[in-house]
Amino acid sequence: MRRLSLLLILLLSLALVACGTGDTDDVTPSPTATTGPVDSGDDPTDEPMAEGLFMGMSMEELVEAGYVVVAPGDPIRVGASVALTGPIPDPGRDIANGAEIAIDDLNAAGGLMGHNYELDLQDGACDGDAGTTVGNLFASDPSIVAVTGGTCTGETLALKPILEAARIPFVSPSATNPEITVDCETCNRVALSDALQGAIDAAYVYDELGLTVAAVMHDSSDYGLGLATIFQEEFEALGGTVVAFEGVQVGDTDFRAPLLEMATDTPEVLFFGGYATEAGLIASQMAEVGLENAVFFSDDGAFTQQYLDAAGAAAEGSYASFVAGDEVAEANAEFDAKYLDKYGASPDDMGPFHAQSYDSVILIADAISRVAQEDDAGEGYLIINREELIEAIRATQGLQGLTGSLVCDAMGECGAGGIQIYQVQEGEFVQVSGFGLE
């Protein structure tokens, strides 16, 4: 019987070979539960199948059901859409630095359940097209648990529908347009809304500076146009007059023509909604067209060293607002020391949103810690339910960050602090009004 069995096996093997192509180089084995998938990328489903990994589901079933599965020894991956290029590269780099230090601190504290955190840093470029590219990249990567970003409003509005569809929650450190968190379950931020900033800017100009005639200019970005529109509406509601509302473009360098047209109406103040370089060039060109007596006032996009450098001497006496956190002195001093040691620069010399960036990552990690579970067999897998994470972020209450105590509301507004007004005095920003001024 044994010889007969061996003979049958030999004949069956020869028959199988005869049915093939005869060229073993062209034979591609089909994936099976024992061989695993042919592709060996970073997709968690590429790991060997573990039946009944959690609640009786296999790894593949978990991923299909909207879970993130982190394999033993693998990191918990957080995406970051940051404006490393574009109109505000220095503040963008500052935001990236803040996020990286947060990751360092989380890992120094032991990570979570045997897993470190990892930041997947991508260039959102402060641009809608770049934001779309980054959003699609994150949405196609099942290992991305959540996202910090974007930096700018247009970039973040592009991320919004993609990450919402993928059910990947994000927390922006710096996108301030009110529309960021409207009608979106996955959208959150620790920066304060422009609805507040625009109103306070208008009130300061009208009530504190006593200026009643304004010209308004914006850079046509979602951020700049949105903030300029809020300022105009609030200023007029107070009783002020807006004699001009002009749009320019990010990247423009000569603003003399629209400024000259504005000068014919003799505005007392020029409010600019936009970013640092354009703000600096506008401030420096105002005197050339008869607007030397008009006060220049801008926003958190201009609250940077980049603005001071672009405006030069013309920056003196100008104003900018900032969406400030309720900073905790001791924690921020420790952060500043780590930042200086790691990057060789003071964070305030790079940009204003490093603390918000740090807090956006800490907020995400805190929510992950409240929903992550280990696999049923205790093999070292970490399992995160995306829908539970979305809810956990919105449920954040009293999380202590660099910007203060973070409390998220039902809209995803998690910011602490308030609006500050600064004036340039002797080449430096000096706070003159607003939140935190004693």
Buried (B, 14 or more C-beta within 10 A) or exposed (E): EEEEEEEEEEEEEEEEEEEEEEEEEEEEEEEEEEEBBEEEEEBBBBBEBBEEBBEEBBBBBBBEEBBBBBBEEBBBBBBBBBBBBBBBBBBBBBBBBBBBBBBBBBBEEEBBBEBBBBBBBBBBBBBBEBBBBBBBBBBEBBBBBBBBBBBBBBBBBBBBBBBBEBBBBBBBBBBBBBBBBEEBBBBBBBBBBBBBBBBBBBBBBBEEBEBBBBBBBBBBBBBBBBBBBBBBBBBBEBEBEBBBBBBBEBEBEEBBEBBBEBBEEEBBBBBBBBBBBBBBBBBBBBBBBBBEEBBBBBBBBBBBBBBBEBBEEBBBEBBBBBBBBBBBEEBBEEBBEBBEEEBEBEBBEBBBBBBBBBBBBBBBBBBBEBBBBBBBEEEBBBBBBBBBBBBBBBEBEEBBBBBBEBEBEEBBBBBBBBBBBBBBEEEEBEBBBBBEEE
